[in-house]
Amino acid sequence: MKSCFFLSASLLVACSVKAQVIFQKTYGGHQYENSDCMYRGPGSITRTAEGGYAICHATASYGVPASTSGESLYFLKIDDNGDTLVTRAYNSGGNSIGRSIFEAAGGGYVMGATMGGAAGTSLIRVNANGDTLWTRSFSPIPGGFGGTGYYGFPFNDGGFGAVGEYGETVQNHSTFCAGLAKVDANGNLVFGKTYYYNPALFNGTGMRFYSASPTSDGGVLATGYIDDMEIDVVVVRMDSTGNVLWAKSYDLSTEEAGLMAKELPDHSIAVTGYVALSTT
């Protein structure tokens, strides 16, 4: 039976394509849990090859000592009936939020996250039981970036990527920049690059990537927004080493942002996101 699902905070509702509820369950502890798909960052739940689902989000119930306020990255694995198989919490000294998850080709899962402390944008690879295999932070390394991580994704060659944003001073102005990093299957850095506004190209004051996906030629397609006194959708296509092939912005209203961009079988591109419509 084909099914769909809706995830909101710690509530998961699974239903058939005819909208018949298969199960509805809540997960978490004595405080609160939060799924970032409520805000930005699609992909915080994924279907597993063995059946069931793997979810990442944030928890204030587990992983942080009682004397410390904050959230930990929360990994949850459930079966087709919604029954819990695995729960894990990960923290690096501050608020840590899981924003995306996918199943790795070599087994286990990779999560894109914003980790607390100085870690910032991070990728975490775990095995099928949620045990950590490696963690890569993109804050303290040359060519890397810290800030806020929004999305992790697989490259076609077996490596993994992460996108996010961070603050920087460019041409004596404080701005926020988009970042892309790639690691190999073992978490070793391949490259890390940042992308800031170019008035001739973007006519903006800042840029942020919310998600990215691989393209058929081994490159990357990223989307998010630029800020040029209005918030506009931005779509950037890069080659396999992160070099920009082209970048386009789209102004539909006073505020819009791209949340996901995918290359389709005919090599056209579909972009989903949000648009703020004026009522005046």
PERA-V536136 format. One record per residue. RES is the residue in one letter. SS is DSSP state (helix for helix, strand for strand, loop for the rest). Layout:
res: [RES;RES]
ss: [SS;SS]
This chain:
res: [M;K;S;C;F;F;L;S;A;S;L;L;V;A;C;S;V;K;A;Q;V;I;F;Q;K;T;Y;G;G;H;Q;Y;E;N;S;D;C;M;Y;R;G;P;G;S;I;T;R;T;A;E;G;G;Y;A;I;C;H;A;T;A;S;Y;G;V;P;A;S;T;S;G;E;S;L;Y;F;L;K;I;D;D;N;G;D;T;L;V;T;R;A;Y;N;S;G;G;N;S;I;G;R;S;I;F;E;A;A;G;G;G;Y;V;M;G;A;T;M;G;G;A;A;G;T;S;L;I;R;V;N;A;N;G;D;T;L;W;T;R;S;F;S;P;I;P;G;G;F;G;G;T;G;Y;Y;G;F;P;F;N;D;G;G;F;G;A;V;G;E;Y;G;E;T;V;Q;N;H;S;T;F;C;A;G;L;A;K;V;D;A;N;G;N;L;V;F;G;K;T;Y;Y;Y;N;P;A;L;F;N;G;T;G;M;R;F;Y;S;A;S;P;T;S;D;G;G;V;L;A;T;G;Y;I;D;D;M;E;I;D;V;V;V;V;R;M;D;S;T;G;N;V;L;W;A;K;S;Y;D;L;S;T;E;E;A;G;L;M;A;K;E;L;P;D;H;S;I;A;V;T;G;Y;V;A;L;S;T;T]
ss: [loop;loop;strand;strand;strand;strand;strand;strand;loop;loop;strand;strand;strand;strand;strand;strand;loop;loop;loop;loop;strand;strand;strand;strand;strand;strand;loop;loop;loop;loop;loop;loop;strand;strand;loop;helix;helix;helix;loop;loop;loop;loop;loop;loop;strand;strand;strand;loop;loop;loop;loop;loop;strand;strand;strand;strand;strand;strand;strand;loop;loop;loop;loop;loop;loop;loop;loop;loop;loop;loop;loop;strand;strand;strand;strand;strand;strand;strand;loop;loop;loop;loop;loop;strand;strand;strand;strand;strand;strand;strand;loop;loop;loop;loop;loop;loop;strand;strand;strand;strand;strand;strand;strand;loop;loop;loop;loop;loop;strand;strand;strand;strand;strand;strand;strand;loop;loop;loop;loop;strand;strand;strand;strand;strand;strand;strand;loop;loop;loop;loop;loop;strand;strand;strand;strand;strand;strand;loop;loop;loop;loop;loop;loop;loop;loop;loop;loop;strand;strand;strand;strand;strand;strand;strand;loop;loop;loop;loop;loop;strand;strand;strand;strand;strand;strand;strand;strand;strand;strand;strand;loop;loop;strand;strand;strand;strand;strand;strand;strand;strand;strand;strand;strand;loop;loop;loop;loop;loop;strand;strand;strand;strand;strand;strand;strand;loop;loop;loop;loop;loop;loop;loop;loop;loop;loop;loop;strand;strand;strand;strand;strand;strand;strand;strand;loop;loop;loop;loop;loop;strand;strand;strand;strand;strand;strand;strand;strand;loop;loop;loop;strand;strand;strand;strand;strand;strand;strand;strand;loop;loop;loop;loop;loop;strand;strand;strand;strand;strand;strand;strand;loop;loop;loop;loop;strand;strand;strand;strand;strand;strand;strand;strand;strand;loop;loop;loop;loop;loop;strand;strand;strand;strand;strand;strand;strand;strand;loop;loop;loop;loop]
